[in-house]
Amino acid sequence: MTAVGDNDRGLEKYLRMQRIRQFENKAEAIHAQGEIPGALHTYAGMEASGVGACMALRDDDYMVGNHRSHGHPIAKGAMLRPLMAELLGKTTGICKGKGGSMHLSDFSMGSLGETSIVGSGGPVAVGAALGAQMQGLDRVALCFFGDGASSEGAIHEALNLAAVWQLPAIFVCENNRFGMSTPTSAGVAGENVADRAHGYGIPGVMVDGQDVDAVEIAVREAVDRARSGKGPTLIETKTYRYGDHAVNMGRELTPRGPDHEDWLARDPIVLHRLRLLEQGVPPAALDVIEAQVAEEVDDALSFARESAYPAFEEAFDHVFVDRLPIPEDVLAHA
Ligand SMILES: Cc1ncc(C[n+]2csc(CCOP(=O)(O)OP(=O)(O)O)c2C)c(N)n1
């Protein structure tokens, strides 16, 4: 496997993966202290999947995620302060503290939304891809979903419609071996989710989800296809969830198999670090990134802690959309 691009790209991937891991570790620690309300699903162990995929996207491409919701926006380039503030429910949060951990979106980064309804991101990504196609934009929409979600009807419908209309969509199934307490083998028919692509007549690609460069290469090919009007691709990243399904939800809920230690040994951040060192990047450069990210995460937490909670009277502000005006051309045909 060859690395993608120059050292700068490699360092950017290292930076984003470090951001995710350190952000998640901090979030997990303060969740235990009761500072974050609600459920918290961390992305530790899966960093190469999100970062590799998002490094193949442009800033103005769309991205839709799921309930494992902080890794995707960070991978797409989101800043940590508003993200942490959102987790704490503060007004400075990316959704003004009304979305919380599981309902984040950062439109400035093309992040259309993380959502707790398993599988629901598929149709949203299809809508975004259709919008881009209808407007003649060369944007693509990438949808992250889990192996559990791969069995949801909404994902099948999204794949089917994207294939029928040849939409600029990329479906990335992050197969982290479990859907809550259910091992993938017990909940997903067939050997690989990627094999299902044949049923839709689109390419299906399997990739080592612990190798950030491999993921980037696979997704870049799919993005090129999508951007040039050749339609969607289904990619399966074989990866692993290091933590509980959700923080404090009970470790016994995830029945780890005999391969558990092997997965821990293939930590995506360690693997990428080793590759960068092999390419001649000095260890000090990587240590500086780690230290810089530690500061960023501390800064984000201080910022979030010092920010205000929304006022009681604002409880329903920013939650519902005001009725949108009906476009002139639609009115003309009414
Ligand atoms: C439609 C729907 N069904 C069930 C749930 C409960 N639920 C939340 S997360 C989850 C598991 C999802 O597994 P997967 O898609 O593999 O993602 P992972 O958690 O492994 O990242 C389930 C069943 C839900 N939130 N929404």
The ligand as an ORCA input file, in Angstrom:
! r2SCAN-3c Opt
* xyz 1 1
  C     -34.354      2.988     13.215
  C     -33.603      2.666     14.474
  N     -33.615      1.399     14.945
  C     -32.936      1.085     16.088
  C     -32.254      2.065     16.770
  C     -31.461      1.712     18.028
  N     -30.034      1.686     17.692
  C     -29.231      2.736     17.921
  S     -27.676      2.496     17.402
  C     -28.047      0.944     16.862
  C     -26.994      0.067     16.256
  C     -26.533      0.569     14.962
  O     -25.488     -0.237     14.506
  P     -24.622      0.183     13.271
  O     -25.480      0.762     12.219
  O     -23.770     -0.971     12.915
  O     -23.724      1.380     13.842
  P     -22.629      1.332     15.013
  O     -23.347      1.688     16.283
  O     -22.053     -0.025     15.044
  O     -21.633      2.365     14.649
  C     -29.380      0.640     17.086
  C     -30.018     -0.634     16.725
  C     -32.286      3.378     16.261
  N     -31.642      4.378     16.868
  N     -32.947      3.651     15.110
*
